[in-house]
Amino acid sequence: MKKLPIIFLCLSLLFLSACGTQTAGVPEAPGDALRTVTDACGRQVALPEEVTSVVCVGVGALRYTVYLQAQDLVVGVEQGEQKATIAKPFSYFNRELFSALPVTGDNGTTYDEDILRLAPDVIVAYLDADAADALQSRTGIPVVAIPLNEGMFDEAALATLSLLGEVYHREDRAEELRDYLLAARQDLDQRTRDIPEADKPTVYVAGVSYKGAHGFEGTEAGYPPLAAIHARNLADRTGQSGPFSIDMEQVLLWDPDVIFLDWNGMDLIRENHAVNPAFYEGLSAVKNGRLYAQISFRSSATNAELALADAYYAGTVLYPEQFADIDPAEKFDEIFQTLLGVEDAYSQYAAQGYTFTELKLGE
């Protein structure tokens, strides 16, 4: 079973006691106006009344800053954000801005001297309480800790929006996004919650990305796009949680009605199909033409806009009657416009080979 990081113990502001309550401040100069925010680990962090500059550390920090339309405050980025691919849309669609900024760390490791030279008003970081305190002590800059965000619209995601909305004084934007995500969660739930289990096709997701690309054996229990539409995800029967590798013979025994293939795993799946075609030909979903694409949403944790678009596309495949009014490409564009302010996003993904489509192996 996947082990959860320590920070997951404090994945929302509702569980402040999990990290303990500590007080952290910034050096106060005469005339400075300060305010206090409570971060995801229950730390009381003193901030300038107006935050005009920020450095983001670790997974989720820069993503949610972009969701809140606060990328104009960012003065330094981690190395991986400067050459981001379209798999990480919050960086990709801000690549001109981020590529021109100084590098202040790499994958959660901070370059303290570079941060000190920039002297941001605040550091937003995916860190536990002790690590946040240590970074703040080394730099003298207030550090606001956020939780790990692995879902599309779970409590950690909603809490992060509220917290950073307060930090950046983007409260209206945070409320707009919370309302949108909650409405989407309710919409997906209402469309599918009353469908009898016997009327739902069984589903397997292959090629799921986690810590890199995986082939047909890479799957996920609790796969967010399927969980949101109450799908019969066969991986849920294993008792595991999160992404893992499964014995491919088990998939053959399950013989799912529908198989979704993650685009990021397609090269590995096609390579395996070339040397082991009999395995795939034994699957009913392959024989019946029920293979469909999913656009990988996991790059530096969950990209909520991609996961949500995947959920709506999966709904149109599994429950065409309930999703008859949904055009996956139009929904994709709506989601990206709302979360990232990007126009015509689906066509940009399609130009790079990422589409919602039926798939055929061996072609």
FENSULGI-V711610 format. One record per residue. N is the residue number from 0. SS is DSSP state (A for helix, B for strand, O for the rest). PHI is phi as a letter, one per 40 degrees, with the letter a starting at -180 (none if undefined). OMEGA is omega as a letter, one per 40 degrees, with the letter a starting at -180 (999 if undefined). Layout:
n:N ss:SS phi:PHI omega:OMEGA
n:N ss:SS phi:PHI omega:OMEGA
This chain:
n:0 ss:O phi:none omega:a
n:1 ss:O phi:c omega:i
n:2 ss:O phi:c omega:a
n:3 ss:O phi:c omega:i
n:4 ss:O phi:c omega:a
n:5 ss:A phi:d omega:a
n:6 ss:A phi:c omega:a
n:7 ss:A phi:c omega:i
n:8 ss:A phi:c omega:i
n:9 ss:A phi:b omega:a
n:10 ss:O phi:c omega:i
n:11 ss:O phi:a omega:i
n:12 ss:A phi:c omega:i
n:13 ss:A phi:c omega:a
n:14 ss:A phi:b omega:a
n:15 ss:A phi:c omega:a
n:16 ss:A phi:c omega:a
n:17 ss:A phi:c omega:a
n:18 ss:O phi:b omega:a
n:19 ss:O phi:g omega:a
n:20 ss:O phi:b omega:i
n:21 ss:O phi:b omega:i
n:22 ss:B phi:b omega:a
n:23 ss:B phi:b omega:a
n:24 ss:O phi:b omega:i
n:25 ss:O phi:b omega:i
n:26 ss:O phi:d omega:a
n:27 ss:O phi:c omega:i
n:28 ss:O phi:c omega:i
n:29 ss:O phi:d omega:i
n:30 ss:O phi:g omega:i
n:31 ss:O phi:c omega:i
n:32 ss:O phi:c omega:a
n:33 ss:B phi:b omega:i
n:34 ss:B phi:b omega:a
n:35 ss:B phi:b omega:i
n:36 ss:B phi:b omega:i
n:37 ss:B phi:b omega:a
n:38 ss:O phi:c omega:a
n:39 ss:O phi:c omega:i
n:40 ss:O phi:b omega:i
n:41 ss:O phi:g omega:i
n:42 ss:O phi:c omega:i
n:43 ss:B phi:c omega:a
n:44 ss:B phi:b omega:i
n:45 ss:B phi:c omega:a
n:46 ss:B phi:b omega:i
n:47 ss:B phi:d omega:i
n:48 ss:O phi:d omega:i
n:49 ss:O phi:b omega:i
n:50 ss:O phi:c omega:a
n:51 ss:O phi:b omega:a
n:52 ss:O phi:a omega:a
n:53 ss:B phi:a omega:i
n:54 ss:B phi:b omega:a
n:55 ss:B phi:b omega:a
n:56 ss:B phi:b omega:i
n:57 ss:O phi:g omega:a
n:58 ss:O phi:c omega:i
n:59 ss:O phi:g omega:a
n:60 ss:A phi:c omega:a
n:61 ss:A phi:c omega:i
n:62 ss:A phi:d omega:a
n:63 ss:A phi:c omega:i
n:64 ss:A phi:c omega:i
n:65 ss:A phi:c omega:i
n:66 ss:A phi:d omega:a
n:67 ss:O phi:c omega:i
n:68 ss:O phi:f omega:a
n:69 ss:O phi:b omega:a
n:70 ss:A phi:c omega:i
n:71 ss:A phi:c omega:i
n:72 ss:A phi:c omega:a
n:73 ss:B phi:c omega:a
n:74 ss:B phi:b omega:i
n:75 ss:B phi:a omega:a
n:76 ss:B phi:b omega:i
n:77 ss:B phi:c omega:a
n:78 ss:A phi:d omega:a
n:79 ss:A phi:c omega:a
n:80 ss:A phi:c omega:a
n:81 ss:O phi:c omega:i
n:82 ss:O phi:b omega:a
n:83 ss:O phi:c omega:i
n:84 ss:O phi:c omega:a
n:85 ss:O phi:c omega:i
n:86 ss:O phi:c omega:i
n:87 ss:O phi:b omega:a
n:88 ss:A phi:c omega:a
n:89 ss:A phi:c omega:i
n:90 ss:A phi:c omega:a
n:91 ss:A phi:d omega:a
n:92 ss:O phi:c omega:i
n:93 ss:O phi:b omega:a
n:94 ss:A phi:c omega:i
n:95 ss:A phi:c omega:i
n:96 ss:A phi:c omega:a
n:97 ss:A phi:c omega:a
n:98 ss:A phi:c omega:a
n:99 ss:O phi:c omega:a
n:100 ss:O phi:c omega:i
n:101 ss:B phi:c omega:i
n:102 ss:B phi:c omega:a
n:103 ss:B phi:b omega:i
n:104 ss:B phi:i omega:a
n:105 ss:B phi:a omega:i
n:106 ss:O phi:f omega:i
n:107 ss:O phi:g omega:i
n:108 ss:B phi:c omega:a
n:109 ss:B phi:c omega:i
n:110 ss:O phi:c omega:a
n:111 ss:A phi:c omega:a
n:112 ss:A phi:c omega:i
n:113 ss:A phi:c omega:i
n:114 ss:A phi:c omega:a
n:115 ss:A phi:c omega:i
n:116 ss:A phi:c omega:a
n:117 ss:A phi:c omega:i
n:118 ss:O phi:f omega:i
n:119 ss:O phi:c omega:i
n:120 ss:O phi:c omega:a
n:121 ss:B phi:a omega:i
n:122 ss:B phi:b omega:i
n:123 ss:B phi:b omega:a
n:124 ss:B phi:a omega:i
n:125 ss:O phi:c omega:a
n:126 ss:O phi:a omega:i
n:127 ss:O phi:c omega:a
n:128 ss:A phi:c omega:a
n:129 ss:A phi:c omega:i
n:130 ss:A phi:c omega:i
n:131 ss:A phi:c omega:i
n:132 ss:A phi:c omega:a
n:133 ss:A phi:c omega:i
n:134 ss:A phi:c omega:i
n:135 ss:A phi:c omega:i
n:136 ss:A phi:c omega:a
n:137 ss:A phi:c omega:a
n:138 ss:A phi:b omega:a
n:139 ss:O phi:g omega:a
n:140 ss:O phi:b omega:i
n:141 ss:O phi:c omega:a
n:142 ss:B phi:b omega:i
n:143 ss:B phi:b omega:a
n:144 ss:B phi:c omega:i
n:145 ss:O phi:b omega:i
n:146 ss:O phi:c omega:i
n:147 ss:O phi:c omega:a
n:148 ss:O phi:b omega:a
n:149 ss:O phi:b omega:a
n:150 ss:O phi:b omega:i
n:151 ss:O phi:c omega:a
n:152 ss:O phi:a omega:i
n:153 ss:O phi:c omega:a
n:154 ss:A phi:c omega:i
n:155 ss:A phi:c omega:i
n:156 ss:A phi:c omega:a
n:157 ss:A phi:c omega:i
n:158 ss:A phi:c omega:i
n:159 ss:A phi:c omega:i
n:160 ss:A phi:c omega:a
n:161 ss:A phi:c omega:a
n:162 ss:A phi:c omega:a
n:163 ss:A phi:c omega:i
n:164 ss:A phi:d omega:i
n:165 ss:A phi:c omega:a
n:166 ss:A phi:d omega:a
n:167 ss:O phi:c omega:a
n:168 ss:O phi:f omega:i
n:169 ss:O phi:b omega:a
n:170 ss:A phi:c omega:a
n:171 ss:A phi:c omega:i
n:172 ss:A phi:c omega:i
n:173 ss:A phi:c omega:i
n:174 ss:A phi:c omega:i
n:175 ss:A phi:d omega:a
n:176 ss:A phi:c omega:i
n:177 ss:A phi:d omega:a
n:178 ss:A phi:c omega:a
n:179 ss:A phi:c omega:a
n:180 ss:A phi:c omega:i
n:181 ss:A phi:c omega:i
n:182 ss:A phi:c omega:i
n:183 ss:A phi:c omega:i
n:184 ss:A phi:d omega:i
n:185 ss:A phi:c omega:i
n:186 ss:A phi:c omega:i
n:187 ss:A phi:c omega:i
n:188 ss:A phi:c omega:a
n:189 ss:A phi:c omega:i
n:190 ss:A phi:c omega:a
n:191 ss:A phi:b omega:a
n:192 ss:O phi:c omega:a
n:193 ss:O phi:c omega:i
n:194 ss:O phi:c omega:i
n:195 ss:O phi:d omega:i
n:196 ss:A phi:d omega:a
n:197 ss:A phi:c omega:a
n:198 ss:A phi:c omega:a
n:199 ss:O phi:c omega:i
n:200 ss:O phi:c omega:i
n:201 ss:B phi:c omega:a
n:202 ss:B phi:b omega:i
n:203 ss:B phi:b omega:i
n:204 ss:B phi:b omega:a
n:205 ss:B phi:b omega:i
n:206 ss:O phi:g omega:a
n:207 ss:O phi:c omega:i
n:208 ss:O phi:c omega:i
n:209 ss:O phi:a omega:a
n:210 ss:O phi:f omega:a
n:211 ss:O phi:h omega:a
n:212 ss:O phi:c omega:i
n:213 ss:O phi:b omega:i
n:214 ss:O phi:c omega:a
n:215 ss:O phi:c omega:a
n:216 ss:O phi:c omega:a
n:217 ss:B phi:c omega:a
n:218 ss:B phi:b omega:a
n:219 ss:B phi:a omega:i
n:220 ss:B phi:c omega:a
n:221 ss:O phi:g omega:i
n:222 ss:O phi:d omega:a
n:223 ss:A phi:d omega:a
n:224 ss:A phi:c omega:i
n:225 ss:A phi:c omega:i
n:226 ss:A phi:c omega:a
n:227 ss:O phi:c omega:a
n:228 ss:O phi:b omega:i
n:229 ss:O phi:f omega:a
n:230 ss:O phi:c omega:i
n:231 ss:B phi:c omega:a
n:232 ss:B phi:c omega:a
n:233 ss:A phi:c omega:i
n:234 ss:A phi:c omega:i
n:235 ss:A phi:c omega:a
n:236 ss:A phi:c omega:a
n:237 ss:A phi:c omega:a
n:238 ss:O phi:g omega:i
n:239 ss:O phi:c omega:i
n:240 ss:O phi:b omega:i
n:241 ss:B phi:g omega:a
n:242 ss:B phi:c omega:i
n:243 ss:B phi:a omega:i
n:244 ss:B phi:b omega:a
n:245 ss:O phi:b omega:i
n:246 ss:O phi:c omega:a
n:247 ss:A phi:c omega:i
n:248 ss:A phi:c omega:i
n:249 ss:A phi:c omega:i
n:250 ss:A phi:c omega:i
n:251 ss:A phi:c omega:i
n:252 ss:A phi:c omega:i
n:253 ss:A phi:c omega:a
n:254 ss:O phi:f omega:a
n:255 ss:O phi:c omega:i
n:256 ss:O phi:c omega:a
n:257 ss:B phi:b omega:i
n:258 ss:B phi:b omega:i
n:259 ss:B phi:b omega:i
n:260 ss:B phi:b omega:i
n:261 ss:B phi:c omega:a
n:262 ss:A phi:d omega:a
n:263 ss:A phi:c omega:i
n:264 ss:A phi:c omega:a
n:265 ss:A phi:c omega:a
n:266 ss:A phi:c omega:i
n:267 ss:A phi:c omega:i
n:268 ss:A phi:c omega:i
n:269 ss:A phi:c omega:i
n:270 ss:A phi:c omega:a
n:271 ss:A phi:c omega:i
n:272 ss:A phi:c omega:a
n:273 ss:A phi:c omega:a
n:274 ss:A phi:c omega:a
n:275 ss:O phi:b omega:a
n:276 ss:A phi:c omega:a
n:277 ss:A phi:c omega:i
n:278 ss:A phi:d omega:a
n:279 ss:A phi:c omega:i
n:280 ss:A phi:c omega:i
n:281 ss:O phi:c omega:a
n:282 ss:O phi:c omega:a
n:283 ss:A phi:d omega:a
n:284 ss:A phi:c omega:i
n:285 ss:A phi:c omega:a
n:286 ss:A phi:c omega:a
n:287 ss:O phi:c omega:i
n:288 ss:O phi:g omega:a
n:289 ss:O phi:b omega:i
n:290 ss:B phi:b omega:a
n:291 ss:B phi:b omega:a
n:292 ss:B phi:c omega:i
n:293 ss:B phi:b omega:i
n:294 ss:O phi:c omega:a
n:295 ss:O phi:d omega:a
n:296 ss:O phi:b omega:a
n:297 ss:B phi:b omega:i
n:298 ss:O phi:a omega:a
n:299 ss:O phi:f omega:a
n:300 ss:O phi:g omega:a
n:301 ss:B phi:c omega:i
n:302 ss:O phi:c omega:a
n:303 ss:A phi:d omega:a
n:304 ss:A phi:c omega:i
n:305 ss:A phi:c omega:i
n:306 ss:A phi:c omega:a
n:307 ss:A phi:c omega:i
n:308 ss:A phi:c omega:i
n:309 ss:A phi:c omega:a
n:310 ss:A phi:c omega:a
n:311 ss:A phi:c omega:i
n:312 ss:A phi:c omega:i
n:313 ss:A phi:d omega:i
n:314 ss:A phi:c omega:i
n:315 ss:A phi:c omega:i
n:316 ss:A phi:c omega:a
n:317 ss:A phi:c omega:a
n:318 ss:O phi:b omega:a
n:319 ss:O phi:d omega:i
n:320 ss:O phi:c omega:a
n:321 ss:O phi:c omega:a
n:322 ss:O phi:b omega:a
n:323 ss:O phi:c omega:a
n:324 ss:O phi:c omega:a
n:325 ss:O phi:b omega:i
n:326 ss:O phi:c omega:a
n:327 ss:A phi:d omega:a
n:328 ss:A phi:c omega:i
n:329 ss:A phi:c omega:i
n:330 ss:A phi:c omega:i
n:331 ss:A phi:d omega:a
n:332 ss:A phi:c omega:i
n:333 ss:A phi:c omega:a
n:334 ss:A phi:c omega:a
n:335 ss:A phi:c omega:i
n:336 ss:A phi:c omega:a
n:337 ss:A phi:c omega:a
n:338 ss:A phi:c omega:a
n:339 ss:A phi:b omega:a
n:340 ss:O phi:g omega:a
n:341 ss:O phi:b omega:i
n:342 ss:O phi:c omega:i
n:343 ss:O phi:f omega:a
n:344 ss:A phi:c omega:a
n:345 ss:A phi:c omega:i
n:346 ss:A phi:c omega:i
n:347 ss:A phi:c omega:i
n:348 ss:A phi:c omega:a
n:349 ss:A phi:c omega:i
n:350 ss:A phi:c omega:i
n:351 ss:O phi:b omega:i
n:352 ss:O phi:g omega:a
n:353 ss:O phi:b omega:a
n:354 ss:O phi:b omega:i
n:355 ss:O phi:c omega:a
n:356 ss:O phi:a omega:i
n:357 ss:B phi:c omega:a
n:358 ss:O phi:b omega:i
n:359 ss:O phi:b omega:i
n:360 ss:O phi:c omega:i
n:361 ss:O phi:g omega:i
n:362 ss:O phi:b omega:999
